[in-house]
């Protein structure tokens, strides 16, 4: 089960999760720095690849120079991404893992499959414990979930070998904020998606749970997917705990899933459920129309969405219709409460 998040390259909102992976809202995290940078010569980062490449480089530069927070803030002034690249190259002593990661980033940017596979294989020869390389192999060589499964299992194993048990134990609760953990987290999410598609639902849920244990801030948005899985499985106890844990969430996914949970727990006469559904509809009025078949769901999902849009509704319904249709009376209740 996959869920698309974000605004697909459009301007990030002040209240959106910050792109740096801190788990904070953009206005409380990088907004001030970005505004200052826009007045200077630091180029804005436009892709996740560039963010991760740059964060890795900066991390090693900071470590080599033993920088303080003040030093790090000053470091960005007047500096471009190319400047950081040049300084990183001048440091020398790049590990096989560093070289392999660069090859993987290059593969992500390659224009054809043959070139991508060449770069991936070259990266694996340098450093086999590279989760992103195994993920890309799955994308390039798999035609079915069964084909992809072994690649994603290898991706997770590669991540565990790369990070090591001690690192994982010591940094539990802080993953994703540490850029080196992100390939492993991506691998676990991909494996969970594939296991769910193959009907191995308990295993999929276990991986989602584990990701939230490692990264409670949940920069990947896996709590929404996990909640949907729990609703489908009718595990209302764990669903309730998850809703309470992320009670400040917003958007159609959270609002409508919470309404469905309340309907499941308390029934169609519940005032709490009706109130939550009314609040959910104010969040996105297109969702009921899509769920009830009044708006057609396209075959191909949108690449991005904004809150309250038809695109958000389409993505939500595509991901959760099994939960709604599998709950007796839920769609009839939805139609009556509009």
C-alpha positions as YAML, in Angstrom:
chain: A
units: angstrom
residues:
- id: 1
  name: UNK
  ca: [0.00, 0.00, 0.00]
- id: 2
  name: UNK
  ca: [1.57, 3.26, -1.12]
- id: 3
  name: UNK
  ca: [0.59, 6.80, -0.36]
- id: 4
  name: UNK
  ca: [1.77, 9.91, -2.16]
- id: 5
  name: UNK
  ca: [2.58, 12.89, 0.01]
- id: 6
  name: UNK
  ca: [3.68, 16.42, -0.67]
- id: 7
  name: UNK
  ca: [3.14, 19.14, -3.17]
- id: 8
  name: UNK
  ca: [5.21, 17.73, -5.99]
- id: 9
  name: UNK
  ca: [7.58, 20.61, -6.44]
- id: 10
  name: UNK
  ca: [5.12, 23.43, -5.77]
- id: 11
  name: UNK
  ca: [5.96, 26.01, -3.12]
- id: 12
  name: UNK
  ca: [6.09, 24.51, 0.36]
- id: 13
  name: UNK
  ca: [3.59, 25.97, 2.80]
- id: 14
  name: UNK
  ca: [4.56, 27.55, 6.11]
- id: 15
  name: UNK
  ca: [2.67, 24.87, 8.05]
- id: 16
  name: UNK
  ca: [3.82, 21.92, 5.93]
- id: 17
  name: UNK
  ca: [6.38, 19.45, 7.33]
- id: 18
  name: UNK
  ca: [9.86, 20.80, 6.66]
- id: 19
  name: UNK
  ca: [11.68, 19.27, 3.71]
- id: 20
  name: UNK
  ca: [14.87, 18.77, 5.76]
- id: 21
  name: UNK
  ca: [13.35, 15.84, 7.66]
- id: 22
  name: UNK
  ca: [13.38, 17.45, 11.11]
- id: 23
  name: UNK
  ca: [9.72, 16.64, 11.76]
- id: 24
  name: UNK
  ca: [8.94, 20.28, 12.53]
- id: 25
  name: UNK
  ca: [6.74, 22.64, 10.55]
- id: 26
  name: UNK
  ca: [8.56, 24.54, 7.83]
- id: 27
  name: UNK
  ca: [7.92, 27.92, 9.51]
- id: 28
  name: UNK
  ca: [9.60, 26.71, 12.70]
- id: 29
  name: UNK
  ca: [12.53, 25.06, 10.95]
- id: 30
  name: UNK
  ca: [14.16, 26.09, 7.65]
- id: 31
  name: UNK
  ca: [11.92, 28.97, 6.57]
- id: 32
  name: UNK
  ca: [14.08, 31.65, 8.17]
- id: 33
  name: UNK
  ca: [17.25, 30.18, 6.75]
- id: 34
  name: UNK
  ca: [15.74, 29.83, 3.28]
- id: 35
  name: UNK
  ca: [14.52, 33.40, 3.31]
- id: 36
  name: UNK
  ca: [17.99, 34.56, 4.27]
- id: 37
  name: UNK
  ca: [19.58, 32.30, 1.68]
- id: 38
  name: UNK
  ca: [17.33, 33.66, -1.06]
- id: 39
  name: UNK
  ca: [18.80, 37.09, -0.39]
- id: 40
  name: UNK
  ca: [22.31, 35.70, -0.71]
- id: 41
  name: UNK
  ca: [23.91, 33.29, -3.16]
- id: 42
  name: UNK
  ca: [22.98, 29.88, -1.72]
- id: 43
  name: UNK
  ca: [20.96, 28.00, -4.33]
- id: 44
  name: UNK
  ca: [17.63, 26.46, -3.20]
- id: 45
  name: UNK
  ca: [17.54, 22.68, -3.08]
- id: 46
  name: UNK
  ca: [14.94, 21.28, -5.41]
- id: 47
  name: UNK
  ca: [15.05, 17.50, -5.06]
- id: 48
  name: UNK
  ca: [15.26, 14.92, -2.32]
- id: 49
  name: UNK
  ca: [18.40, 13.48, -3.92]
- id: 50
  name: UNK
  ca: [20.15, 16.84, -3.75]
- id: 51
  name: UNK
  ca: [19.08, 17.31, -0.14]
- id: 52
  name: UNK
  ca: [20.46, 13.94, 0.93]
- id: 53
  name: UNK
  ca: [23.66, 14.26, -1.06]
- id: 54
  name: UNK
  ca: [24.29, 17.71, 0.37]
- id: 55
  name: UNK
  ca: [23.39, 16.70, 3.94]
- id: 56
  name: UNK
  ca: [25.84, 13.82, 3.76]
- id: 57
  name: UNK
  ca: [28.59, 16.07, 2.51]
- id: 58
  name: UNK
  ca: [27.89, 18.76, 5.09]
- id: 59
  name: UNK
  ca: [27.84, 16.17, 7.86]
- id: 60
  name: UNK
  ca: [31.34, 15.01, 7.00]
- id: 61
  name: UNK
  ca: [32.62, 18.57, 6.60]
- id: 62
  name: UNK
  ca: [31.14, 19.48, 10.01]
- id: 63
  name: UNK
  ca: [32.71, 16.40, 11.58]
- id: 64
  name: UNK
  ca: [36.14, 17.10, 10.07]
- id: 65
  name: UNK
  ca: [36.09, 20.72, 11.29]
- id: 66
  name: UNK
  ca: [34.34, 20.08, 14.62]
- id: 67
  name: UNK
  ca: [31.87, 22.89, 13.87]
- id: 68
  name: UNK
  ca: [29.50, 24.39, 16.41]
- id: 69
  name: UNK
  ca: [25.89, 25.30, 15.52]
- id: 70
  name: UNK
  ca: [26.99, 28.91, 15.08]
- id: 71
  name: UNK
  ca: [29.82, 27.80, 12.79]
- id: 72
  name: UNK
  ca: [27.37, 25.72, 10.75]
- id: 73
  name: UNK
  ca: [24.93, 28.62, 10.34]
- id: 74
  name: UNK
  ca: [27.76, 30.87, 9.17]
- id: 75
  name: UNK
  ca: [29.02, 28.15, 6.84]
- id: 76
  name: UNK
  ca: [26.01, 28.54, 4.53]
- id: 77
  name: UNK
  ca: [26.37, 32.28, 4.02]
- id: 78
  name: UNK
  ca: [27.34, 33.06, 0.44]
- id: 79
  name: UNK
  ca: [27.87, 29.40, -0.41]
- id: 80
  name: UNK
  ca: [26.39, 27.43, -3.33]
- id: 81
  name: UNK
  ca: [25.82, 23.70, -3.69]
- id: 82
  name: UNK
  ca: [28.79, 23.58, -6.07]
- id: 83
  name: UNK
  ca: [30.97, 25.20, -3.39]
- id: 84
  name: UNK
  ca: [30.00, 22.45, -0.94]
- id: 85
  name: UNK
  ca: [30.70, 19.79, -3.59]
- id: 86
  name: UNK
  ca: [34.15, 21.26, -4.24]
- id: 87
  name: UNK
  ca: [35.05, 21.43, -0.55]
- id: 88
  name: UNK
  ca: [33.89, 17.86, -0.02]
- id: 89
  name: UNK
  ca: [36.01, 16.66, -2.93]
- id: 90
  name: UNK
  ca: [39.05, 18.52, -1.58]
- id: 91
  name: UNK
  ca: [38.74, 16.69, 1.74]
- id: 92
  name: UNK
  ca: [39.85, 13.48, 0.04]
- id: 93
  name: UNK
  ca: [39.68, 10.11, 1.72]
- id: 94
  name: UNK
  ca: [36.24, 9.33, 0.34]
- id: 95
  name: UNK
  ca: [35.17, 5.83, 1.32]
- id: 96
  name: UNK
  ca: [33.96, 3.10, -1.01]
- id: 97
  name: UNK
  ca: [30.50, 3.69, 0.45]
- id: 98
  name: UNK
  ca: [30.67, 7.41, -0.45]
- id: 99
  name: UNK
  ca: [31.64, 6.57, -4.01]
- id: 100
  name: UNK
  ca: [28.91, 3.94, -4.26]
- id: 101
  name: UNK
  ca: [26.28, 6.36, -2.95]
- id: 102
  name: UNK
  ca: [27.28, 8.92, -5.59]
- id: 103
  name: UNK
  ca: [26.89, 6.25, -8.26]
- id: 104
  name: UNK
  ca: [23.40, 5.47, -6.96]
- id: 105
  name: UNK
  ca: [22.48, 9.17, -7.07]
- id: 106
  name: UNK
  ca: [23.82, 9.28, -10.64]
- id: 107
  name: UNK
  ca: [21.72, 6.23, -11.49]
- id: 108
  name: UNK
  ca: [18.62, 8.00, -10.20]
- id: 109
  name: UNK
  ca: [19.32, 10.80, -12.66]
- id: 110
  name: UNK
  ca: [20.21, 8.54, -15.62]
- id: 111
  name: UNK
  ca: [17.89, 8.86, -18.62]
- id: 112
  name: UNK
  ca: [17.64, 5.17, -19.59]
- id: 113
  name: UNK
  ca: [17.38, 1.78, -17.93]
- id: 114
  name: UNK
  ca: [20.62, 0.39, -19.34]
- id: 115
  name: UNK
  ca: [22.65, 3.24, -17.89]
- id: 116
  name: UNK
  ca: [20.84, 3.01, -14.56]
- id: 117
  name: UNK
  ca: [21.59, -0.71, -14.25]
- id: 118
  name: UNK
  ca: [25.24, -0.17, -15.17]
- id: 119
  name: UNK
  ca: [25.66, 2.45, -12.46]
- id: 120
  name: UNK
  ca: [23.76, 0.39, -9.87]
- id: 121
  name: UNK
  ca: [25.93, -2.68, -10.49]
- id: 122
  name: UNK
  ca: [29.06, -0.56, -10.29]
- id: 123
  name: UNK
  ca: [27.86, 0.84, -6.98]
- id: 124
  name: UNK
  ca: [27.17, -2.66, -5.63]
- id: 125
  name: UNK
  ca: [30.66, -3.82, -6.56]
- id: 126
  name: UNK
  ca: [32.13, -0.96, -4.54]
- id: 127
  name: UNK
  ca: [29.80, -1.38, -1.56]
- id: 128
  name: UNK
  ca: [27.16, -4.14, -1.52]
- id: 129
  name: UNK
  ca: [25.32, -2.84, 1.58]
- id: 130
  name: UNK
  ca: [23.53, -0.08, -0.29]
- id: 131
  name: UNK
  ca: [19.73, -0.22, 0.23]
- id: 132
  name: UNK
  ca: [18.93, 2.33, -2.48]
- id: 133
  name: UNK
  ca: [20.77, 0.20, -5.04]
- id: 134
  name: UNK
  ca: [18.62, -2.84, -4.22]
- id: 135
  name: UNK
  ca: [15.48, -0.70, -4.31]
- id: 136
  name: UNK
  ca: [16.41, 0.52, -7.78]
- id: 137
  name: UNK
  ca: [17.12, -3.04, -8.91]
- id: 138
  name: UNK
  ca: [13.56, -3.90, -7.88]
- id: 139
  name: UNK
  ca: [12.22, -0.96, -9.86]
- id: 140
  name: UNK
  ca: [14.28, -1.82, -12.94]
- id: 141
  name: UNK
  ca: [13.98, -5.62, -13.04]
- id: 142
  name: UNK
  ca: [10.67, -6.53, -11.37]
- id: 143
  name: UNK
  ca: [7.38, -6.90, -13.16]
- id: 144
  name: UNK
  ca: [5.35, -8.32, -10.28]
- id: 145
  name: UNK
  ca: [5.30, -7.96, -6.48]
- id: 146
  name: UNK
  ca: [6.67, -11.49, -6.28]
- id: 147
  name: UNK
  ca: [9.67, -10.42, -8.37]
- id: 148
  name: UNK
  ca: [10.23, -7.33, -6.25]
- id: 149
  name: UNK
  ca: [10.02, -9.06, -2.87]
- id: 150
  name: UNK
  ca: [13.51, -10.57, -2.84]
- id: 151
  name: UNK
  ca: [15.08, -7.26, -3.88]
- id: 152
  name: UNK
  ca: [13.33, -5.35, -1.10]
- id: 153
  name: UNK
  ca: [14.28, -8.03, 1.43]
- id: 154
  name: UNK
  ca: [17.89, -7.63, 0.32]
- id: 155
  name: UNK
  ca: [17.53, -3.86, 0.57]
- id: 156
  name: UNK
  ca: [16.46, -4.14, 4.22]
- id: 157
  name: UNK
  ca: [19.25, -6.60, 4.99]
- id: 158
  name: UNK
  ca: [21.74, -4.31, 3.29]
- id: 159
  name: UNK
  ca: [20.55, -1.43, 5.46]
- id: 160
  name: UNK
  ca: [20.94, -3.49, 8.62]
- id: 161
  name: UNK
  ca: [24.48, -4.47, 7.58]
- id: 162
  name: UNK
  ca: [25.33, -0.89, 6.67]
- id: 163
  name: UNK
  ca: [24.08, 0.72, 9.89]
- id: 164
  name: UNK
  ca: [24.88, -2.12, 12.29]
- id: 165
  name: UNK
  ca: [22.84, -3.32, 15.27]
- id: 166
  name: UNK
  ca: [24.58, -0.99, 17.72]
- id: 167
  name: UNK
  ca: [23.83, 2.11, 15.63]
- id: 168
  name: UNK
  ca: [20.19, 1.08, 15.21]
- id: 169
  name: UNK
  ca: [19.76, 0.51, 18.96]
- id: 170
  name: UNK
  ca: [21.53, 3.71, 19.99]
- id: 171
  name: UNK
  ca: [19.61, 5.91, 17.54]
- id: 172
  name: UNK
  ca: [16.14, 4.46, 17.93]
- id: 173
  name: UNK
  ca: [13.67, 7.34, 17.91]
- id: 174
  name: UNK
  ca: [15.90, 9.62, 15.86]
- id: 175
  name: UNK
  ca: [15.92, 7.94, 12.45]
- id: 176
  name: UNK
  ca: [15.36, 9.99, 9.29]
- id: 177
  name: UNK
  ca: [16.83, 13.01, 11.04]
- id: 178
  name: UNK
  ca: [20.12, 11.16, 10.51]
- id: 179
  name: UNK
  ca: [20.52, 11.21, 6.74]
- id: 180
  name: UNK
  ca: [22.37, 7.87, 6.64]
- id: 181
  name: UNK
  ca: [19.26, 6.08, 7.94]
- id: 182
  name: UNK
  ca: [17.01, 7.16, 5.09]
- id: 183
  name: UNK
  ca: [17.88, 4.44, 2.55]
- id: 184
  name: UNK
  ca: [17.14, 1.80, 5.19]
- id: 185
  name: UNK
  ca: [13.82, 3.43, 6.05]
- id: 186
  name: UNK
  ca: [12.89, 3.61, 2.38]
- id: 187
  name: UNK
  ca: [13.73, -0.08, 2.04]
- id: 188
  name: UNK
  ca: [11.49, -1.05, 4.97]
- id: 189
  name: UNK
  ca: [8.61, 1.01, 3.58]
- id: 190
  name: UNK
  ca: [9.00, -0.59, 0.14]
- id: 191
  name: UNK
  ca: [9.14, -4.05, 1.66]
- id: 192
  name: UNK
  ca: [6.01, -3.36, 3.70]
- id: 193
  name: UNK
  ca: [4.15, -2.18, 0.58]
- id: 194
  name: UNK
  ca: [5.11, -5.34, -1.28]
- id: 195
  name: UNK
  ca: [4.24, -7.68, 1.58]
- id: 196
  name: UNK
  ca: [0.81, -6.04, 1.81]
- id: 197
  name: UNK
  ca: [0.24, -6.50, -1.92]
- id: 198
  name: UNK
  ca: [1.12, -10.17, -1.54]
- id: 199
  name: UNK
  ca: [-1.39, -10.64, 1.26]
- id: 200
  name: UNK
  ca: [1.24, -10.97, 3.98]
- id: 201
  name: UNK
  ca: [-0.51, -8.29, 5.96]
- id: 202
  name: UNK
  ca: [0.79, -8.95, 9.48]
- id: 203
  name: UNK
  ca: [4.37, -8.79, 8.23]
- id: 204
  name: UNK
  ca: [3.65, -5.53, 6.41]
- id: 205
  name: UNK
  ca: [2.10, -4.01, 9.52]
- id: 206
  name: UNK
  ca: [5.10, -5.11, 11.58]
- id: 207
  name: UNK
  ca: [7.46, -3.18, 9.29]
- id: 208
  name: UNK
  ca: [5.29, -0.06, 9.47]
- id: 209
  name: UNK
  ca: [5.23, -0.32, 13.27]
- id: 210
  name: UNK
  ca: [9.00, -0.70, 13.32]
- id: 211
  name: UNK
  ca: [9.48, 2.38, 11.17]
- id: 212
  name: UNK
  ca: [7.41, 4.43, 13.63]
- id: 213
  name: UNK
  ca: [9.44, 3.01, 16.51]
- id: 214
  name: UNK
  ca: [12.67, 4.11, 14.84]
- id: 215
  name: UNK
  ca: [11.25, 7.44, 13.67]
- id: 216
  name: UNK
  ca: [8.28, 8.62, 15.77]
- id: 217
  name: UNK
  ca: [8.25, 11.90, 13.80]
- id: 218
  name: UNK
  ca: [7.26, 9.76, 10.80]
- id: 219
  name: UNK
  ca: [8.64, 11.89, 8.00]
- id: 220
  name: UNK
  ca: [7.58, 9.16, 5.56]
- id: 221
  name: UNK
  ca: [3.88, 9.45, 6.38]
- id: 222
  name: UNK
  ca: [3.64, 5.76, 7.26]
- id: 223
  name: UNK
  ca: [1.21, 6.33, 10.13]
- id: 224
  name: UNK
  ca: [-1.52, 7.07, 7.58]
- id: 225
  name: UNK
  ca: [-0.82, 3.82, 5.77]
- id: 226
  name: UNK
  ca: [-0.63, 1.87, 9.03]
- id: 227
  name: UNK
  ca: [-3.94, 3.30, 10.22]
- id: 228
  name: UNK
  ca: [-5.62, 2.26, 6.98]
- id: 229
  name: UNK
  ca: [-4.16, -1.24, 7.34]
- id: 230
  name: UNK
  ca: [-5.45, -1.47, 10.90]
- id: 231
  name: UNK
  ca: [-8.93, -0.34, 9.84]
- id: 232
  name: UNK
  ca: [-8.97, -2.94, 7.09]
- id: 233
  name: UNK
  ca: [-7.92, -5.59, 9.62]
- id: 234
  name: UNK
  ca: [-10.48, -4.23, 12.11]
- id: 235
  name: UNK
  ca: [-7.81, -3.83, 14.78]
- id: 236
  name: UNK
  ca: [-9.58, -0.98, 16.53]
- id: 237
  name: UNK
  ca: [-7.50, -1.06, 19.71]
- id: 238
  name: UNK
  ca: [-4.23, -0.35, 17.92]
- id: 239
  name: UNK
  ca: [-5.97, 2.05, 15.53]
- id: 240
  name: UNK
  ca: [-7.21, 4.09, 18.49]
- id: 241
  name: UNK
  ca: [-3.75, 4.25, 20.02]
- id: 242
  name: UNK
  ca: [-2.30, 5.42, 16.71]
- id: 243
  name: UNK
  ca: [-4.94, 8.13, 16.30]
- id: 244
  name: UNK
  ca: [-4.26, 9.42, 19.81]
- id: 245
  name: UNK
  ca: [-0.52, 9.31, 19.23]
- id: 246
  name: UNK
  ca: [-0.84, 11.60, 16.19]
- id: 247
  name: UNK
  ca: [-3.89, 13.53, 17.34]
- id: 248
  name: UNK
  ca: [-2.63, 16.83, 15.87]
- id: 249
  name: UNK
  ca: [-2.52, 15.52, 12.31]
- id: 250
  name: UNK
  ca: [-4.48, 17.20, 9.55]
- id: 251
  name: UNK
  ca: [-5.54, 16.47, 5.98]
- id: 252
  name: UNK
  ca: [-8.08, 14.16, 4.42]
- id: 253
  name: UNK
  ca: [-6.24, 10.93, 5.23]
- id: 254
  name: UNK
  ca: [-6.28, 11.50, 8.96]
- id: 255
  name: UNK
  ca: [-9.70, 13.15, 9.15]
- id: 256
  name: UNK
  ca: [-11.67, 10.56, 7.16]
- id: 257
  name: UNK
  ca: [-9.84, 7.59, 8.65]
- id: 258
  name: UNK
  ca: [-10.65, 8.90, 12.13]
- id: 259
  name: UNK
  ca: [-14.31, 9.22, 11.11]
- id: 260
  name: UNK
  ca: [-14.33, 5.65, 9.82]
- id: 261
  name: UNK
  ca: [-12.71, 4.43, 13.03]
- id: 262
  name: UNK
  ca: [-15.40, 6.13, 15.14]
- id: 263
  name: UNK
  ca: [-18.12, 4.63, 12.95]
- id: 264
  name: UNK
  ca: [-16.60, 1.18, 13.33]
- id: 265
  name: UNK
  ca: [-16.34, 1.54, 17.11]
- id: 266
  name: UNK
  ca: [-19.58, 3.33, 17.97]
- id: 267
  name: UNK
  ca: [-21.94, 2.73, 15.04]
- id: 268
  name: UNK
  ca: [-23.99, 4.88, 12.70]
- id: 269
  name: UNK
  ca: [-25.89, 6.70, 15.48]
- id: 270
  name: UNK
  ca: [-22.73, 7.99, 17.13]
- id: 271
  name: UNK
  ca: [-22.65, 11.78, 17.46]
- id: 272
  name: UNK
  ca: [-18.87, 11.67, 17.78]
- id: 273
  name: UNK
  ca: [-18.59, 9.83, 14.47]
- id: 274
  name: UNK
  ca: [-21.01, 12.23, 12.75]
- id: 275
  name: UNK
  ca: [-19.16, 15.26, 14.09]
- id: 276
  name: UNK
  ca: [-15.81, 13.89, 12.93]
- id: 277
  name: UNK
  ca: [-17.22, 13.10, 9.50]
- id: 278
  name: UNK
  ca: [-18.55, 16.66, 9.19]
- id: 279
  name: UNK
  ca: [-15.10, 17.99, 10.10]
- id: 280
  name: UNK
  ca: [-13.51, 15.64, 7.57]
- id: 281
  name: UNK
  ca: [-15.80, 16.87, 4.80]
- id: 282
  name: UNK
  ca: [-14.74, 20.46, 5.50]
- id: 283
  name: UNK
  ca: [-11.17, 19.23, 5.06]
- id: 284
  name: UNK
  ca: [-11.92, 17.79, 1.61]
- id: 285
  name: UNK
  ca: [-15.43, 17.82, 0.15]
- id: 286
  name: UNK
  ca: [-14.39, 15.69, -2.83]
- id: 287
  name: UNK
  ca: [-13.74, 12.55, -0.80]
- id: 288
  name: UNK
  ca: [-17.42, 11.53, -0.30]
- id: 289
  name: UNK
  ca: [-18.12, 12.09, -3.99]
- id: 290
  name: UNK
  ca: [-15.22, 9.83, -4.94]
- id: 291
  name: UNK
  ca: [-16.11, 7.16, -2.39]
- id: 292
  name: UNK
  ca: [-19.78, 7.15, -3.50]
- id: 293
  name: UNK
  ca: [-18.90, 7.00, -7.19]
- id: 294
  name: UNK
  ca: [-20.11, 10.51, -8.03]
- id: 295
  name: UNK
  ca: [-16.63, 11.44, -9.23]
- id: 296
  name: UNK
  ca: [-14.65, 9.06, -11.40]
- id: 297
  name: UNK
  ca: [-11.32, 7.78, -10.10]
- id: 298
  name: UNK
  ca: [-8.65, 7.91, -12.83]
- id: 299
  name: UNK
  ca: [-6.60, 4.81, -13.60]
- id: 300
  name: UNK
  ca: [-3.35, 6.67, -12.99]
- id: 301
  name: UNK
  ca: [-2.99, 8.40, -9.66]
- id: 302
  name: UNK
  ca: [-1.89, 12.04, -9.52]
- id: 303
  name: UNK
  ca: [1.81, 12.64, -8.91]
- id: 304
  name: UNK
  ca: [1.09, 15.25, -6.25]
- id: 305
  name: UNK
  ca: [-1.70, 17.04, -4.45]
- id: 306
  name: UNK
  ca: [-2.58, 20.06, -2.38]
- id: 307
  name: UNK
  ca: [-4.79, 19.90, 0.71]
- id: 308
  name: UNK
  ca: [-8.50, 19.98, -0.09]
- id: 309
  name: UNK
  ca: [-8.00, 19.18, -3.77]
- id: 310
  name: UNK
  ca: [-9.58, 16.56, -6.02]
- id: 311
  name: UNK
  ca: [-6.13, 15.01, -6.32]
- id: 312
  name: UNK
  ca: [-5.92, 14.50, -2.57]
- id: 313
  name: UNK
  ca: [-9.37, 12.92, -2.59]
- id: 314
  name: UNK
  ca: [-8.48, 10.57, -5.44]
- id: 315
  name: UNK
  ca: [-5.32, 9.39, -3.67]
- id: 316
  name: UNK
  ca: [-7.14, 8.96, -0.37]
- id: 317
  name: UNK
  ca: [-9.97, 6.94, -1.87]
- id: 318
  name: UNK
  ca: [-7.65, 4.77, -3.92]
- id: 319
  name: UNK
  ca: [-5.74, 3.86, -0.78]
- id: 320
  name: UNK
  ca: [-8.67, 3.41, 1.59]
- id: 321
  name: UNK
  ca: [-11.67, 2.20, -0.41]
- id: 322
  name: UNK
  ca: [-11.10, -1.36, 0.83]
- id: 323
  name: UNK
  ca: [-11.48, -0.12, 4.41]
- id: 324
  name: UNK
  ca: [-14.70, 1.75, 3.62]
- id: 325
  name: UNK
  ca: [-16.25, -0.93, 1.43]
- id: 326
  name: UNK
  ca: [-15.28, -3.63, 3.90]
- id: 327
  name: UNK
  ca: [-17.16, -1.91, 6.74]
- id: 328
  name: UNK
  ca: [-20.88, -2.80, 6.61]
- id: 329
  name: UNK
  ca: [-23.04, 0.33, 6.40]
- id: 330
  name: UNK
  ca: [-20.13, 2.78, 6.16]
- id: 331
  name: UNK
  ca: [-20.87, 4.07, 2.65]
- id: 332
  name: UNK
  ca: [-24.59, 4.38, 3.38]
- id: 333
  name: UNK
  ca: [-23.74, 6.36, 6.53]
- id: 334
  name: UNK
  ca: [-21.40, 8.57, 4.51]
- id: 335
  name: UNK
  ca: [-24.15, 9.30, 2.00]
- id: 336
  name: UNK
  ca: [-26.67, 10.17, 4.71]
- id: 337
  name: UNK
  ca: [-24.28, 12.52, 6.56]
- id: 338
  name: UNK
  ca: [-23.42, 14.72, 3.59]
...
